[in-house]
Amino acid sequence: MNTMPTCQICHTGQLLSRRMYRLSGPAVVIGYIFLIPAIFGILLGILFFVGSCGAAATTTTDSPDVVERTRTKLEQAGIPESMILTVLDGKSVPERERLGLSGDQRKALLDGTVEILAPKMVKGAGAVLAGGFSFFLILVSFTGGLLGWILTMKKRVLKCTSCGATVAAS
């Protein structure tokens, strides 16, 4: 008993199950042009994202020059040692402790705090920008990959062995 259907076009050939691209040749080529770089873009975006998260998680080691220079300026301004240690630890001195300082001392304390915290803030901002860029790269690559995948999809058809006619296999 023959299970392959006969072609309704030529009435001589048998219909065999085959897989064909849904779209024409140029559309399929364009699909692969989108799909292949999208895979690399997603991988690169993930690599950038992991790198930016790692950079944001690491603590900055303050340069000994900056720490020493800041300590000297604060000592010359007459700032109490407890406040100096707080600033060098990368923390802000509470307002209630700053009340007893003169205007020049407050300015020196603010300058010292900025000098210690600025490199950390720049590094954090850089990590945020790198993370945003990597997320954008992943999103764009994923979208391009989806478009490429749609353009390169295949469908199952029945193809005649004699005349080459195709019929949708449902």
N, C-alpha and C positions, 0 to 999 in steps of 0.2 A: 504494500500500500504506500503510495507516494504522499508525503505530508507537505511538500513544497507546492504552493499554489502556482498555477499557470498564468503567464502574462496575458492580460486582457487587451494589450495593444497588438502584439504580433501573434498571439495564440500558439507560439511554439516554444518559447523560452520559459525557464523556471524563475520564480522570484526568490532571491536569496537575501537574507538579512545583512545589511551593511550599515556602517556609521559614516555620515557625511557632515561636513561643515554646514551650518544653517545659512551662512551668508556667502557672498562671492569671494573669489580669491583675493582681490585688493583689500576688502574689508577684514579678511582674516589676517593678512599681513599687517595691517594697521593695528589689529587687536594684539598681535605678538609684539609690535613696537611699543604698545602701552604696557603690556603684561610683564615682559622681562625686566625693564628698568624699575617697574613698580616693586618687584620683589626685592631688588637691591636697595631701593629707597626705603622700604619698610625696615629692612635689616639695619641700614645705616642710621635711620631715625631712632631705632631702639638702642643702638650702640651709643648715639649722642645723648639720649635720654638717661641711660644708666650712668654715663660719664658725668652728666650735669648733676645728677642726684648725688653721686659720689663726691663731686667737688663741693656741693653745698653742705654735705654732711661733715666734711673734714674741718677741723678747727684751724684757724690761721695761727701760725706761730709768729708772734710779734718780733720784728727785727730788734736785736739788742740795742742798736743805735737809737731807734725811735723811743724805746722804753727808757733808756738812760737819759736821752735828751729831754723827754717829757718830765721825768723825775727831777732833773736839775732845774727846769723852768718852774715846776711847782714848788720845789724847796726854796728857790730864790724869791718866789712870791709870798712865802710865809704860810703856805697851806699846811694844815696839820697832817701828820704821818698817816693817820687812819683814812683820811680823804685821798691822799696820794695812793695808798694801796688799793682803795676802791676803784679809782680811775685806772690804775695800771692793770687791774683785774678785768677791765673792760665793762665796768658797771657805772651807772650814773649815780652821783652823790644825791641823796634825798634833799628836797627843798628845805626841810626843817634844819638840816645840818649846815646848809649854805647861808642861813640867815645871819650868822655872826661874822660873815666875811665882808671885807670891803669891796668896793666896785672893781678895783684892780685885781684883787684875789679871785673874784667871781669870773672875771674875763680870763684870767690865767687858767682857772679850773675848767672853764668851757673850752678853751683852746686845747688844753691837754686831753680832755675827753674826746674831742673831735679827732685829734691826732692819733689816738689809740683806736678809736672805733671806725674811722674812715676806711682803712684797708679791708676790714671785715664786711662793711656795708657794700663796698665795691665788688668784692668777691661774691657776696650774696646776690647782688643785682645781676652780675654776669651769669651766675648759675640759673637764675630765673629766666634770663633772655635765652640762654642755651636750651633750657628745658622747653620754652615756648617754641623756639625754632624747630626742635626735634619733634614736638607734638604736631606742628604744622606740616613737617616733612612726612611724618607717618600718615597723617590725614590725607594729604594730596596723593601720596603714593598708593594708599589703599583705594581711593576713588579711581585713580588711573588703572589700578589692577582690576577693579570691578568692571570697568568699561572694557578693558582688554579681554577679560574672561567672557563677558557677554558676546563680544565680537568673535571669539574663537570657539564658542560652544558647538557641539556636534549633536546631530539628531539621528535616530534609527529609522532607516528606510528599507523598503524592499526593492531590490534592483534586478532587472531582467538579465539573464545570462546571454540572451540572444540579441535583443535590440538596445539594451542599456536604459530602458525606461525606468523611472523611479516612482514609487508609490509610498506615501506616508505609512509607516508601520505604527498602528495604534494599539 
